[in-house]
């Protein structure tokens, strides 16, 4: 399966639907005069540059709106009824926006013409978009149900329940899209699943997921193993996979997850989406907008700080280091150098109060958080966000996870230049302080919103101007 290719298909179909709908509507507006369609006016339509601008710009407007609603997410796991309703909702919203921006100033005989415009534009856009989308979604659904395409899946569990679930899924007339690669048991039990290969035990889950490119995990453990489910979810936390459980395990799930779609009487999918699609879109849009403004308007400031770093101590202007971000993937973070070049000659170390490795200028840069400014480039290219848990090195993450395995939950979202934990604690001096800061980052994860981001940004700016950074 090629997710990118399928998203492009949806984008192209949405663009074509919007382009055709607007073109027909534009012709209708110009040629429908005195209650009848007069083809004589077509000669003027073909020469109107607004028609050609509209059939390019208007579809882009619709694609942005569809992105806000989340119509380009989970393209292989679409409910056609839900998609139909989402397209209807989006069409109503979009038509009203276009009406007030583009159509309200049209010369009309009476207000009934406005209603007519709204109804016709809605019918054209909704009809074409829904037809194209439902047709493509139905084709994908048919391929999944007929087992032509599917999702690499493993079973967690090796008892009778796992056996029953496996047999029920593979014998179903219509497939749910599970291409089973094998199973893992919990603690090395001797039981097995007929027809499936044993891949390992619970401790091998992450390795198996990466090696076999697993996208779905089904948890089907026995009643006497129900206490294991929290550990299993902790292991899977932060992984970009779909997790499903058998219904009678529902009551054993903790509040760390939200329950979502019910697949018949067989499986319940655990929903761990952090933000609704529209908020995620605005968060990313806000990140890009602020990053561009800071990088462009702050360029002279960057030069001044860069020269100050260069001439205040020996070494490069910028400091880069590998950190772990969204989905546990590594990336390189950038800062203005605030330490001596041999700061970690003895191995990875966290900074401390009155740390002799920090340069004189570096103390000022850290107190005002100016050393973090190059990370706006990380934000622009998508490695980071303005607000999010601070990214750490794998060396320290391993130590944190030993004491707090739920740290991996932070990998559900992009790391940030600033965070709730950063506002409260600043730079952590040891793993214990990292754990103290972790509680605020987890609170942020559970309460994440655009409003909370704005509050954290305001507090960060105050810390910068007051020089209270650590």
C-alpha positions as a printed NumPy array, in Angstrom:
array([[  0.   ,   0.   ,   0.   ],
       [  1.199,   3.472,  -0.868],
       [ -0.394,   6.017,   1.456],
       [  1.162,   9.054,  -0.269],
       [ -0.095,   7.938,  -3.663],
       [ -3.625,   7.492,  -2.318],
       [ -3.599,  10.933,  -0.661],
       [ -2.534,  12.447,  -3.994],
       [ -5.493,  10.698,  -5.666],
       [ -7.88 ,  12.264,  -3.144],
       [ -6.254,  15.662,  -3.656],
       [ -6.547,  15.432,  -7.444],
       [-10.179,  14.301,  -7.285],
       [-11.072,  17.064,  -4.812],
       [ -9.358,  19.627,  -7.031],
       [-11.179,  18.401, -10.149],
       [-14.558,  18.303,  -8.365],
       [-14.125,  21.855,  -7.046],
       [-12.841,  23.116, -10.405],
       [-15.753,  21.647, -12.398],
       [-18.311,  22.731,  -9.796],
       [-17.063,  26.318,  -9.744],
       [-16.791,  26.459, -13.544],
       [-20.399,  25.307, -14.013],
       [-21.581,  27.654, -11.274],
       [-19.71 ,  30.608, -12.817],
       [-21.322,  29.932, -16.2  ],
       [-24.732,  29.665, -14.545],
       [-24.294,  33.017, -12.777],
       [-23.362,  34.802, -15.992],
       [-25.836,  33.138, -18.362],
       [-28.942,  32.669, -16.234],
       [-30.792,  35.915, -16.846],
       [-34.461,  36.748, -16.212],
       [-35.255,  33.214, -15.148],
       [-33.85 ,  31.474, -18.239],
       [-30.446,  30.217, -19.385],
       [-29.27 ,  32.35 , -22.309],
       [-26.316,  30.761, -24.189],
       [-25.673,  34.104, -25.884],
       [-23.732,  35.241, -22.823],
       [-21.278,  32.344, -23.106],
       [-19.122,  34.445, -25.435],
       [-18.49 ,  36.814, -22.56 ],
       [-17.856,  34.027, -20.071],
       [-14.982,  32.506, -22.067],
       [-13.227,  35.863, -22.142],
       [-13.648,  36.582, -18.429],
       [-10.323,  36.144, -16.635],
       [-12.192,  35.663, -13.347],
       [-13.371,  32.265, -14.569],
       [ -9.811,  30.992, -15.011],
       [ -8.585,  32.493, -11.764],
       [-11.532,  30.96 ,  -9.954],
       [-11.059,  27.41 , -11.248],
       [ -7.519,  27.472,  -9.844],
       [ -7.897,  29.46 ,  -6.605],
       [-11.28 ,  28.112,  -5.443],
       [-10.163,  24.435,  -5.512],
       [ -7.143,  25.366,  -3.378],
       [ -9.526,  26.933,  -0.862],
       [-11.5  ,  23.674,  -0.709],
       [ -8.365,  21.556,  -0.279],
       [ -7.284,  23.706,   2.678],
       [-10.752,  23.358,   4.21 ],
       [-10.691,  19.584,   3.698],
       [ -7.318,  19.464,   5.425],
       [ -8.744,  21.317,   8.412],
       [-11.542,  18.785,   8.745],
       [ -9.074,  15.907,   8.447],
       [-10.252,  14.386,   5.167],
       [ -6.685,  13.461,   4.154],
       [ -5.95 ,  11.464,   7.292],
       [ -6.301,   7.706,   7.702],
       [ -7.067,   7.318,   4.008],
       [ -7.073,   3.507,   4.193],
       [ -9.422,   3.396,   7.189],
       [-12.382,   5.493,   6.085],
       [-15.997,   5.058,   7.089],
       [-17.958,   6.009,   3.991],
       [-20.939,   7.202,   6.026],
       [-18.714,   9.401,   8.179],
       [-16.912,  10.67 ,   5.075],
       [-20.25 ,  11.494,   3.449],
       [-21.287,  13.534,   6.488],
       [-17.869,  15.226,   6.704],
       [-18.029,  16.246,   3.041],
       [-21.561,  17.572,   3.569],
       [-20.479,  19.602,   6.61 ],
       [-17.414,  20.94 ,   4.815],
       [-19.47 ,  21.84 ,   1.751],
       [-21.993,  23.809,   3.812],
       [-19.207,  25.699,   5.623],
       [-17.251,  26.392,   2.441],
       [-20.251,  27.536,   0.402],
       [-21.249,  30.005,   3.122],
       [-17.691,  31.389,   3.245],
       [-17.592,  31.787,  -0.547],
       [-21.031,  33.395,  -0.513],
       [-20.028,  36.125,   1.943],
       [-16.635,  36.721,   0.302],
       [-17.459,  36.467,  -3.416],
       [-21.202,  36.375,  -4.044],
       [-22.794,  38.834,  -1.638],
       [-21.994,  41.803,  -3.911],
       [-23.541,  40.248,  -7.021],
       [-26.3  ,  42.271,  -8.645],
       [-29.513,  40.293,  -8.136],
       [-33.187,  40.996,  -8.605],
       [-34.201,  39.683,  -5.184],
       [-32.888,  37.828,  -2.192],
       [-34.302,  34.596,  -3.589],
       [-31.453,  34.712,  -6.114],
       [-28.945,  34.548,  -3.257],
       [-30.663,  31.443,  -1.898],
       [-30.629,  30.004,  -5.388],
       [-26.875,  30.656,  -5.705],
       [-26.165,  28.976,  -2.358],
       [-28.258,  25.905,  -3.161],
       [-26.817,  25.453,  -6.66 ],
       [-23.187,  25.903,  -5.575],
       [-23.708,  23.509,  -2.659],
       [-25.403,  20.911,  -4.856],
       [-22.66 ,  21.092,  -7.49 ],
       [-19.724,  21.   ,  -5.104],
       [-21.134,  18.488,  -2.639],
       [-22.486,  16.234,  -5.381],
       [-19.236,  16.024,  -7.344],
       [-16.917,  15.843,  -4.326],
       [-19.003,  13.19 ,  -2.561],
       [-19.324,  11.133,  -5.751],
       [-15.573,  11.122,  -6.464],
       [-14.62 ,  10.463,  -2.834],
       [-17.174,   7.748,  -2.123],
       [-16.246,   6.035,  -5.381],
       [-12.561,   5.954,  -4.47 ],
       [-13.244,   5.032,  -0.832],
       [-15.563,   2.218,  -1.95 ],
       [-12.858,   0.881,  -4.242],
       [-10.343,   0.875,  -1.373],
       [-12.889,  -0.738,   0.971],
       [-13.569,  -3.471,  -1.602],
       [ -9.84 ,  -4.179,  -1.963],
       [ -9.488,  -4.461,   1.816],
       [-12.55 ,  -6.65 ,   2.273],
       [-11.484,  -8.936,  -0.592],
       [ -7.983,  -9.228,   0.957],
       [ -6.216,  -7.599,  -1.987],
       [ -4.656,  -5.009,   0.316],
       [ -4.295,  -4.955,   4.088],
       [ -2.309,  -3.996,   7.168],
       [  0.653,  -5.883,   8.605],
       [ -0.674,  -7.201,  11.916],
       [  0.553,  -9.155,  14.93 ],
       [ -1.37 , -10.764,  17.78 ],
       [ -0.355, -10.256,  21.391],
       [ -1.379, -13.387,  23.231],
       [ -1.161, -17.111,  22.602],
       [ -4.109, -18.574,  24.499],
       [ -7.61 , -19.64 ,  23.519],
       [ -8.863, -16.07 ,  23.122],
       [ -6.096, -15.215,  20.676],
       [ -6.813, -18.428,  18.744],
       [-10.538, -17.624,  18.529],
       [ -9.925, -14.033,  17.405],
       [ -7.426, -15.16 ,  14.78 ],
       [ -9.729, -17.83 ,  13.348],
       [-12.707, -15.464,  13.337],
       [-10.785, -12.769,  11.464],
       [ -9.195, -14.985,   8.81 ],
       [-12.418, -16.913,   8.163],
       [-14.651, -13.847,   7.904],
       [-16.312, -13.395,   4.522],
       [-15.31 ,  -9.748,   4.474],
       [-11.823,  -9.018,   5.747],
       [-10.999,  -6.162,   8.112],
       [ -7.629,  -5.904,   6.364],
       [ -5.439,  -7.898,   8.754],
       [ -2.389,  -9.501,   7.146],
       [ -1.067, -11.508,  10.086],
       [  2.713, -11.817,  10.406],
       [  2.67 , -13.864,  13.614],
       [  2.058, -13.645,  17.337],
       [  3.931, -12.851,  20.532],
       [  3.195, -14.399,  23.902],
       [  3.323, -12.577,  27.205],
       [  5.911, -14.235,  29.392],
       [  7.195, -17.202,  27.408],
       [  4.119, -19.431,  27.733],
       [  4.19 , -22.776,  25.913],
       [  0.766, -22.214,  24.334],
       [  0.674, -21.341,  20.63 ],
       [ -1.675, -20.231,  17.858],
       [ -2.336, -22.743,  15.104],
       [ -1.52 , -21.249,  11.729],
       [  0.702, -18.436,  13.017],
       [  4.429, -18.204,  13.657],
       [  5.728, -17.235,  17.07 ],
       [  7.739, -14.009,  16.766],
       [  8.837, -13.605,  20.38 ],
       [  7.459, -12.377,  23.686],
       [  6.187,  -9.098,  25.106],
       [  9.715,  -7.754,  25.541],
       [ 10.368,  -8.157,  21.794],
       [  7.37 ,  -6.1  ,  20.667],
       [  9.169,  -2.932,  19.599],
       [ 11.859,  -4.845,  17.745],
       [  9.242,  -6.923,  15.903],
       [  7.174,  -3.846,  14.997],
       [ 10.192,  -2.143,  13.443],
       [ 11.625,  -5.191,  11.666],
       [  8.309,  -6.317,  10.132],
       [  6.915,  -2.814,   9.573],
       [  3.842,  -3.621,  11.662],
       [  0.986,  -1.114,  11.499],
       [ -1.596,  -2.899,  13.67 ],
       [ -1.428,  -4.787,  16.98 ],
       [ -4.318,  -6.84 ,  18.351],
       [ -4.222,  -7.554,  22.086],
       [ -6.011, -10.816,  22.922],
       [ -4.71 , -11.985,  26.278],
       [ -6.324, -14.345,  28.771],
       [ -8.384, -13.301,  31.797],
       [ -5.595, -14.294,  34.193],
       [ -3.189, -12.027,  32.274],
       [ -5.331,  -8.897,  32.437],
       [ -2.819,  -7.124,  34.698],
       [ -0.353,  -7.229,  31.792],
       [ -2.379,  -4.908,  29.59 ],
       [ -1.034,  -1.704,  31.174],
       [  2.553,  -2.886,  30.571],
       [  1.75 ,  -3.798,  26.963],
       [  0.176,  -0.403,  26.298],
       [  3.176,   1.254,  27.929],
       [  5.51 ,  -0.617,  25.572],
       [  3.413,   0.366,  22.543],
       [  2.962,   3.949,  23.687],
       [  4.388,   6.468,  21.263],
       [  4.473,   4.017,  18.337],
       [  2.672,   5.018,  15.133],
       [  0.421,   1.963,  15.059],
       [ -3.234,   1.026,  15.463],
       [ -3.986,  -0.878,  18.678],
       [ -7.094,  -3.022,  19.098],
       [ -8.29 ,  -5.106,  22.038],
       [-11.005,  -7.695,  22.579],
       [-14.122,  -6.104,  24.134],
       [-13.971,  -7.834,  27.532],
       [-10.606,  -6.19 ,  28.202],
       [-12.24 ,  -2.755,  27.981],
       [-12.783,  -2.486,  31.724],
       [ -9.076,  -3.091,  32.374],
       [ -7.841,  -0.181,  30.262],
       [ -6.547,   2.856,  32.099],
       [ -7.508,   6.465,  31.45 ],
       [ -4.433,   6.963,  29.276],
       [ -6.396,   6.146,  26.124],
       [ -9.686,   7.09 ,  24.549],
       [-11.954,   4.459,  23.103],
       [-13.166,   4.83 ,  19.561],
       [-14.568,   2.772,  16.693],
       [-16.215,  -0.54 ,  17.43 ],
       [-15.542,  -3.184,  14.793],
       [-18.614,  -5.388,  15.073],
       [-18.563,  -7.528,  18.201],
       [-14.925,  -8.475,  17.779],
       [-12.474,  -5.654,  18.413],
       [-12.356,  -2.189,  19.889],
       [ -9.807,   0.278,  18.556],
       [ -7.902,   2.325,  21.099],
       [ -7.857,   5.951,  20.006],
       [ -4.822,   7.964,  21.049],
       [ -5.158,  11.029,  18.811],
       [ -3.737,  14.037,  20.634],
       [ -5.395,  16.87 ,  18.7  ],
       [ -8.441,  17.103,  16.426],
       [ -7.332,  17.537,  12.776],
       [ -8.401,  21.196,  12.615],
       [ -6.399,  22.09 ,  15.742],
       [ -3.41 ,  20.149,  14.457],
       [ -3.619,  22.096,  11.187],
       [ -3.768,  25.454,  12.975],
       [ -0.927,  24.472,  15.304],
       [  1.286,  23.653,  12.323],
       [  0.127,  26.769,  10.429],
       [  0.911,  28.929,  13.475],
       [  4.319,  27.244,  13.831],
       [  5.242,  27.984,  10.212],
       [  3.942,  31.567,  10.336],
       [  5.845,  32.49 ,  13.521],
       [  9.006,  30.677,  12.391],
       [  9.075,  32.599,   9.093],
       [  8.467,  35.936,  10.852],
       [ 11.221,  35.303,  13.429],
       [ 13.733,  34.02 ,  10.877],
       [ 13.129,  36.868,   8.416],
       [ 12.691,  39.831,  10.742],
       [ 15.253,  38.522,  13.212],
       [ 17.995,  37.936,  10.633],
       [ 20.059,  41.006,  11.674],
       [ 19.67 ,  39.885,  15.311],
       [ 20.91 ,  36.412,  14.356],
       [ 23.985,  37.924,  12.743],
       [ 24.702,  40.041,  15.833],
       [ 24.377,  37.075,  18.215],
       [ 26.379,  34.861,  15.871],
       [ 29.272,  37.337,  15.769],
       [ 29.126,  37.707,  19.556],
       [ 29.378,  33.932,  20.001],
       [ 32.206,  33.704,  17.493],
       [ 34.369,  36.388,  19.079],
       [ 33.55 ,  35.652,  22.728],
       [ 35.003,  32.135,  22.772],
       [ 36.769,  29.655,  20.558],
       [ 34.513,  27.366,  18.517],
       [ 31.631,  27.417,  16.018],
       [ 28.666,  29.768,  16.195],
       [ 26.037,  27.037,  16.157],
       [ 25.772,  23.872,  18.167],
       [ 23.934,  20.832,  16.798],
       [ 23.069,  17.615,  18.581],
       [ 20.938,  14.552,  17.875],
       [ 17.654,  14.497,  19.775],
       [ 14.594,  12.246,  19.703],
       [ 11.34 ,  13.665,  18.375],
       [  7.92 ,  12.668,  17.062],
       [  7.422,   8.911,  16.878],
       [ 10.814,   8.28 ,  18.478],
       [ 12.656,   9.464,  15.358],
       [ 16.028,  11.185,  15.669],
       [ 16.739,  14.671,  14.319],
       [ 19.393,  17.342,  14.83 ],
       [ 18.534,  20.308,  17.023],
       [ 20.286,  23.659,  16.513],
       [ 21.302,  26.266,  19.086],
       [ 23.669,  29.184,  19.467],
       [ 26.679,  27.655,  21.166],
       [ 26.662,  28.501,  24.893],
       [ 29.359,  26.065,  26.083],
       [ 33.014,  25.439,  25.427],
       [ 33.792,  23.151,  22.498],
       [ 35.059,  20.32 ,  24.733],
       [ 32.038,  20.465,  27.057],
       [ 31.305,  16.761,  26.751],
       [ 34.782,  15.346,  26.428],
       [ 33.94 ,  13.048,  29.353],
       [ 30.643,  11.887,  27.829],
       [ 27.021,  13.149,  27.894],
       [ 26.341,  15.553,  30.758],
       [ 23.501,  17.861,  31.715],
       [ 24.201,  21.499,  32.511],
       [ 24.166,  22.702,  36.13 ],
       [ 24.01 ,  25.981,  38.015],
       [ 27.399,  27.718,  37.739],
       [ 28.479,  25.091,  35.226],
       [ 32.128,  25.891,  34.337],
       [ 31.55 ,  24.589,  30.798],
       [ 29.178,  27.485,  30.025],
       [ 30.834,  30.558,  28.507],
       [ 30.307,  34.074,  29.889],
       [ 28.086,  34.972,  26.931],
       [ 26.447,  31.558,  27.193],
       [ 25.095,  32.376,  30.666],
       [ 23.288,  35.397,  29.235],
       [ 22.022,  33.43 ,  26.225],
       [ 20.602,  30.723,  28.473],
       [ 18.961,  33.071,  30.963],
       [ 17.195,  34.903,  28.151],
       [ 16.636,  31.691,  26.121],
       [ 18.255,  33.379,  23.125],
       [ 20.401,  30.278,  22.592],
       [ 17.215,  28.47 ,  21.478],
       [ 16.448,  30.877,  18.608],
       [ 18.062,  28.776,  15.824],
       [ 15.441,  26.133,  16.608],
       [ 12.916,  28.196,  14.663],
       [ 14.594,  26.529,  11.678],
       [ 13.761,  23.147,  13.239],
       [ 10.173,  24.37 ,  13.554],
       [ 10.034,  25.534,   9.939],
       [ 11.237,  22.206,   8.522],
       [  8.837,  20.265,  10.74 ],
       [ 11.144,  18.609,  13.285],
       [  9.764,  20.688,  16.147],
       [  6.838,  22.863,  17.197],
       [  6.816,  26.178,  19.049],
       [  5.316,  24.456,  22.1  ],
       [  5.87 ,  20.844,  23.063],
       [  7.972,  18.683,  25.399],
       [ 11.667,  19.468,  25.185],
       [ 13.51 ,  16.862,  23.073],
       [ 16.094,  14.763,  24.886],
       [ 19.022,  12.594,  23.867],
       [ 18.564,   8.855,  23.674],
       [ 21.248,   8.451,  26.356],
       [ 19.072,  10.233,  28.934],
       [ 15.777,   8.874,  27.591],
       [ 16.982,   5.361,  28.349],
       [ 17.618,   6.39 ,  31.956],
       [ 14.252,   8.129,  32.268],
       [ 12.335,   5.151,  30.842],
       [ 13.885,   2.857,  33.456],
       [ 12.13 ,   4.909,  36.134],
       [  9.137,   6.189,  34.141],
       [  8.241,   4.003,  31.118],
       [  5.329,   6.323,  30.311],
       [  7.873,   8.934,  29.143],
       [  7.433,   7.468,  25.66 ],
       [  3.958,   8.987,  25.551],
       [  5.647,  12.313,  24.826],
       [  6.719,  10.94 ,  21.448],
       [  3.101,  11.241,  20.286],
       [  3.696,  14.926,  19.591],
       [  6.492,  17.044,  18.186],
       [  8.989,  18.419,  20.7  ],
       [  8.962,  22.165,  21.215],
       [ 11.215,  25.176,  21.644],
       [  9.405,  25.784,  24.913],
       [  7.136,  23.688,  27.089],
       [  5.149,  23.712,  30.295],
       [  7.969,  21.773,  31.941],
       [ 10.555,  24.195,  30.566],
       [  8.624,  27.178,  31.933],
       [  8.495,  25.54 ,  35.377],
       [ 11.995,  24.03 ,  35.561],
       [ 14.167,  25.401,  32.8  ],
       [ 17.125,  23.173,  31.992],
       [ 17.109,  19.946,  34.029],
       [ 20.372,  19.236,  35.873],
       [ 19.833,  15.497,  36.387],
       [ 17.478,  12.637,  35.571],
       [ 15.462,  13.224,  38.758],
       [ 14.728,  16.79 ,  37.644],
       [ 13.819,  15.431,  34.217],
       [ 11.267,  13.23 ,  35.969],
       [  9.915,  16.244,  37.869],
       [  9.597,  18.13 ,  34.594],
       [  7.96 ,  15.088,  32.999],
       [  4.785,  15.466,  35.069],
       [  4.143,  18.886,  33.524],
       [  4.864,  17.625,  30.011],
       [  2.377,  14.786,  30.544],
       [ -0.197,  17.287,  31.822],
       [  0.406,  19.295,  28.655],
       [ -0.127,  16.174,  26.548],
       [ -3.472,  15.467,  28.226],
       [ -4.668,  19.087,  27.984],
       [ -3.054,  20.202,  24.746],
       [ -4.887,  22.989,  22.949],
       [ -4.179,  26.161,  20.992],
       [ -5.132,  28.247,  24.055],
       [ -2.698,  26.37 ,  26.299],
       [  0.057,  26.878,  23.719],
       [ -0.58 ,  30.622,  23.762],
       [ -0.386,  30.726,  27.574],
       [  2.938,  28.861,  27.574],
       [  4.323,  31.184,  24.887],
       [  3.323,  34.235,  26.931],
       [  5.057,  32.875,  30.048],
       [  8.126,  32.039,  27.955],
       [  8.341,  35.603,  26.623],
       [  8.085,  36.93 ,  30.202],
       [ 10.919,  34.648,  31.313],
       [ 13.04 ,  35.872,  28.401],
       [ 12.578,  39.55 ,  29.214],
       [ 13.035,  38.99 ,  32.96 ],
       [ 16.128,  36.854,  32.394],
       [ 14.805,  34.085,  34.639],
       [ 15.922,  31.257,  32.416],
       [ 18.013,  28.54 ,  33.979]])
